[in-house]
Amino acid sequence: MRKIRVSPDTFPPPSGREYVLRATLPRPSPHSLPTPQRMYCVLTPTEFRLAGAFSSDILIT
């Protein structure tokens, strides 16, 4: 098996930046169970894209 050396010159420059924010917190009230939350953002020279995935505890006790 041949090893390939990777240098910074091997890859093209990035076309944009991606950010992911993940958290687990109680929603909709402080007494709810903690549920996963996620927000995703892409920034390019010509585009801004934002997506979110939010969940909440709907079980009433």
N, C-alpha and C positions, 0 to 999 in steps of 0.2 A: 504494500500500500504506500502510495506516494503522498507526502505531506505538502500542502500548498501554503505558502506564506501569504498572509494578508497584511497589506499595508494601507495607510490612509489614502493612498493614490488609487487603490483598487476599486473603491466605491465611488459612485457619482455623488455630487452634492445633494443634500436633502431637498425635496420639493416643498416641504412644509414642516410644521411642528404639530405633534399630537399631545394632548393632555388628558389624563384620566383621573377623576376624583372619585374615590370610593369611601363610603362610610357606613357604619351600622349604628342606627339610633332609633329611639322610640318615636313613632309617629302614629296618630296625630296628636296624642297628648303625652305628657311625661310618664304617665302610668301604663302606657301601651308597651307591648313587647318590642324589643329592638329588631328592626327589619333592615335589609340591605338597601342602600341607595347608590346610584352611579350616575356620573355626569362625564360626557366625552366631548372634547373640543378639537377641531382641526383648523389650523391656520395656514393658509397658503397666500402667495402674493395676490391671487385673484379671488379667493374664497374664504368665507368664515362659516364653519358648520358646527352646530351645537346640538347634542342629543342628550336626553336624560331618561333614566329608568328609575322610577320611584315606587316604593311600595309602602303600605300602611297596614297596621293591625286593625282588622275590622271585627274581631271577636269581642262581643260585649259580655262582660261577666258581672 
